[in-house]
Amino acid sequence: MLADFSPAVADAIHRALREPKNGRKRKVATFDADGTLWDRDIGEAFMRWLVVGDLLPQYRGRADLYQEYEARVAKNRTEGYAWAVQVMAGLPADTLALWCRQFVHAWPNYRAPMLTLVKELTACDVEVWIVSATCRPLVQAAAPLVGIPVERTLGIETRVQGGVLTDELVQPVTSEQGKVVAIEQHIGVRPALAFGDSMGDFPMLCHAVQPIVVAETRYANAKLLEHAAQKQWPVQMF
């Protein structure tokens, strides 16, 4: 099942599958989404689409909104990612869900080897989850396309009142250490395997029994690769 993966990654996955559950009834694998299950960042692409279409009720005419998002991320990754979800305040939740379904079906960047891996892990009775810093409705829409149940998705979300999105964040925000907090709160099992491609995934990778770094050759995160080398984590290049 792992012909498309490096020997080091394949060996690490096989070892994790052989490890006993140590009295636990569940074995869990957590996957970051953007840059991991698929190439590029679907959340950022979706935000650009919303901005170009002038579809954000509280930010009409703000053609510079994506540039502000980038500046916020550069200053504070987690706060910037959260703000990208908060700007959707005022949208009907049903409308956002429809747009998300349309967008994920047009997204061309799903990684076939990762989809095969999800399928095979599921066949081995591993509970597979997405833990992403992208807005949760978008991740929920994409989950069935990568073979993961909608209910096994964690992402950044805001509260809904009267069917309309607010800017009130639901805690924890699933970026950096917030990913670990969300895993503890919503999954309740230390992951046997975790896959991620950025420093936003670093705490989740450290939390897992077996971390695996995913990297795209043209856009590999140098800092994460440095940590992987120091910690002797296997790396899968695409």
C-alpha positions as CSV (number, residue, x, y, z in Angstrom):
1,M,0.0,0.0,0.0
2,L,3.0,2.3,0.4
3,A,4.7,2.0,-3.0
4,D,4.5,5.8,-3.5
5,F,6.2,6.6,-0.2
6,S,9.9,6.6,0.7
7,P,11.3,3.5,2.5
8,A,11.8,5.5,5.7
9,V,8.2,6.8,5.7
10,A,6.8,3.3,4.7
11,D,8.7,1.7,7.5
12,A,7.5,4.3,10.1
13,I,3.9,3.7,9.1
14,H,4.2,-0.1,9.2
15,R,5.8,0.2,12.7
16,A,3.0,2.4,13.9
17,L,0.4,-0.1,12.6
18,R,2.2,-3.0,14.4
19,E,2.3,-1.2,17.7
20,P,-0.2,-2.5,20.2
21,K,-3.0,-0.2,21.4
22,N,-1.8,-0.7,25.0
23,G,-5.3,-1.1,26.3
24,R,-6.8,1.6,24.2
25,K,-9.6,0.6,21.9
26,R,-8.7,3.2,19.2
27,K,-5.7,3.9,17.0
28,V,-5.8,7.4,15.5
29,A,-3.9,9.1,12.6
30,T,-4.2,12.9,12.3
31,F,-3.6,14.7,9.0
32,D,-3.0,18.4,8.3
33,A,-4.9,19.3,5.2
34,D,-3.3,22.1,3.1
35,G,0.1,21.0,1.8
36,T,-0.4,17.5,3.3
37,L,-3.5,15.8,2.0
38,W,-3.4,18.1,-1.0
39,D,-1.0,20.4,-2.7
40,R,-1.2,24.2,-2.0
41,D,-3.6,26.0,0.5
42,I,-7.3,25.6,-0.3
43,G,-8.2,28.0,2.5
44,E,-6.1,30.8,1.0
45,A,-7.4,30.1,-2.5
46,F,-11.0,30.2,-1.1
47,M,-10.3,33.5,0.6
48,R,-9.0,35.0,-2.6
49,W,-12.1,33.8,-4.4
50,L,-14.3,35.5,-1.8
51,V,-12.4,38.7,-2.1
52,V,-12.4,38.8,-5.9
53,G,-16.1,38.1,-5.9
54,D,-16.7,40.9,-3.3
55,L,-18.7,38.3,-1.3
56,L,-17.8,39.2,2.2
57,P,-20.7,41.3,3.7
58,Q,-18.6,43.3,6.2
59,Y,-15.8,44.0,3.8
60,R,-17.4,45.2,0.6
61,G,-15.0,46.8,-1.8
62,R,-11.9,45.7,0.1
63,A,-9.8,44.4,-2.8
64,D,-6.7,44.6,-0.5
65,L,-8.2,42.1,2.1
66,Y,-5.9,39.2,1.1
67,Q,-2.8,41.4,1.4
68,E,-4.0,42.3,4.9
69,Y,-4.4,38.6,5.7
70,E,-0.8,37.9,4.6
71,A,0.5,40.7,6.8
72,R,-1.5,39.3,9.8
73,V,-0.1,35.8,9.2
74,A,3.4,37.2,9.0
75,K,2.9,38.9,12.3
76,N,1.2,36.0,14.1
77,R,0.3,32.8,12.3
78,T,-2.5,31.6,14.4
79,E,-4.2,35.0,14.8
80,G,-3.9,35.5,11.0
81,Y,-5.5,32.2,10.2
82,A,-8.3,32.9,12.7
83,W,-9.0,36.3,11.2
84,A,-9.3,34.7,7.7
85,V,-12.3,32.9,9.1
86,Q,-13.7,35.8,11.1
87,V,-14.0,38.0,8.0
88,M,-16.8,35.6,6.8
89,A,-19.1,37.0,9.5
90,G,-22.4,38.0,8.1
91,L,-22.6,35.2,5.6
92,P,-25.5,32.7,6.0
93,A,-24.0,29.4,7.1
94,D,-25.9,27.5,4.4
95,T,-24.6,29.8,1.7
96,L,-21.0,29.3,2.9
97,A,-21.5,25.5,3.1
98,L,-22.8,25.5,-0.6
99,W,-19.8,27.6,-1.8
100,C,-17.4,25.3,0.1
101,R,-18.9,22.2,-1.6
102,Q,-18.6,23.8,-5.0
103,F,-15.1,25.0,-4.4
104,V,-13.7,21.6,-3.1
105,H,-15.1,19.8,-6.1
106,A,-13.2,22.2,-8.4
107,W,-10.0,21.9,-6.5
108,P,-7.5,20.0,-8.6
109,N,-4.7,19.4,-6.1
110,Y,-5.6,16.3,-4.1
111,R,-2.6,14.0,-3.7
112,A,-3.5,10.5,-4.9
113,P,-0.9,8.7,-2.7
114,M,-2.2,10.4,0.4
115,L,-5.8,9.5,-0.5
116,T,-4.7,5.9,-1.0
117,L,-2.9,6.0,2.4
118,V,-6.1,7.3,4.1
119,K,-8.0,4.4,2.5
120,E,-5.5,1.8,3.6
121,L,-5.2,3.1,7.1
122,T,-9.0,3.1,7.4
123,A,-9.0,-0.6,6.2
124,C,-6.5,-1.3,9.0
125,D,-9.0,0.0,11.6
126,V,-7.1,3.3,12.1
127,E,-9.4,6.3,12.9
128,V,-8.3,9.0,10.5
129,W,-8.9,12.7,11.3
130,I,-8.2,16.0,9.6
131,V,-6.8,18.7,12.0
132,S,-6.5,21.9,9.9
133,A,-6.0,25.6,10.3
134,T,-8.4,26.1,7.4
135,C,-12.0,27.1,8.1
136,R,-13.9,24.0,9.2
137,P,-16.8,24.2,6.7
138,L,-14.3,24.0,3.8
139,V,-12.5,21.1,5.4
140,Q,-15.8,19.4,6.1
141,A,-16.7,19.8,2.4
142,A,-13.4,18.3,1.3
143,A,-13.3,15.4,3.7
144,P,-15.5,13.0,1.8
145,L,-13.3,13.6,-1.3
146,V,-10.3,12.3,0.6
147,G,-12.1,9.4,2.3
148,I,-12.5,10.9,5.7
149,P,-15.9,11.2,7.5
150,V,-17.2,14.8,7.9
151,E,-17.5,14.3,11.7
152,R,-13.7,13.6,11.9
153,T,-12.7,17.1,10.9
154,L,-11.3,19.8,13.1
155,G,-10.8,23.3,11.7
156,I,-11.1,27.0,12.6
157,E,-14.7,28.0,13.0
158,T,-16.9,30.8,14.4
159,R,-20.2,30.6,16.1
160,V,-23.5,30.7,14.1
161,Q,-26.4,32.7,15.4
162,G,-29.8,32.7,13.6
163,G,-28.2,30.8,10.7
164,V,-25.6,33.5,10.2
165,L,-21.9,33.4,10.9
166,T,-20.5,35.7,13.6
167,D,-16.9,36.7,14.2
168,E,-16.8,34.9,17.6
169,L,-14.2,32.1,17.4
170,V,-14.9,28.6,18.7
171,Q,-12.0,27.6,20.9
172,P,-9.5,26.1,20.5
173,V,-8.2,27.7,17.3
174,T,-6.7,24.7,15.4
175,S,-3.3,26.1,14.6
176,E,0.1,25.4,16.3
177,Q,-0.5,24.3,20.0
178,G,-4.3,24.7,19.4
179,K,-4.1,21.6,17.2
180,V,-2.9,19.5,20.2
181,V,-5.6,21.0,22.5
182,A,-8.3,20.2,19.9
183,I,-7.0,16.6,19.6
184,E,-7.1,16.2,23.4
185,Q,-10.6,17.7,23.6
186,H,-12.3,16.2,20.6
187,I,-10.4,13.0,19.8
188,G,-9.1,12.0,23.3
189,V,-6.4,9.7,22.0
190,R,-2.7,10.5,21.4
191,P,-2.2,10.0,17.6
192,A,-0.2,6.9,16.6
193,L,0.6,8.8,13.4
194,A,0.5,12.5,12.5
195,F,1.3,14.1,9.1
196,G,2.0,17.8,8.6
197,D,4.0,20.1,6.3
198,S,4.5,23.4,8.2
199,M,5.5,24.8,11.6
200,G,1.8,25.3,12.3
201,D,1.8,21.5,12.5
202,F,4.9,21.2,14.6
203,P,3.2,20.8,18.0
204,M,0.8,18.1,16.6
205,L,3.8,16.3,15.1
206,C,5.6,16.4,18.5
207,H,2.5,15.1,20.2
208,A,2.2,12.0,18.0
209,V,3.8,8.7,18.7
210,Q,5.1,8.7,15.1
211,P,5.3,12.1,13.3
212,I,5.8,12.2,9.6
213,V,6.7,15.4,7.7
214,V,5.2,16.0,4.2
215,A,7.0,18.4,1.9
216,E,6.4,19.6,-1.6
217,T,9.7,19.9,-3.4
218,R,9.1,23.5,-4.6
219,Y,7.6,24.8,-1.4
220,A,9.2,22.8,1.4
221,N,9.3,24.4,4.8
222,A,13.0,24.7,5.6
223,K,12.5,25.2,9.3
224,L,10.3,22.1,9.7
225,L,12.8,20.1,7.6
226,E,15.6,21.2,9.9
227,H,13.6,20.1,13.0
228,A,12.8,16.8,11.2
229,A,16.5,16.2,10.6
230,Q,17.4,16.9,14.2
231,K,14.6,14.7,15.6
232,Q,15.1,12.0,12.9
233,W,11.5,12.2,11.7
234,P,10.9,10.6,8.3
235,V,10.1,13.0,5.5
236,Q,7.9,12.4,2.4
237,M,8.7,14.6,-0.5
238,F,6.2,15.1,-3.4
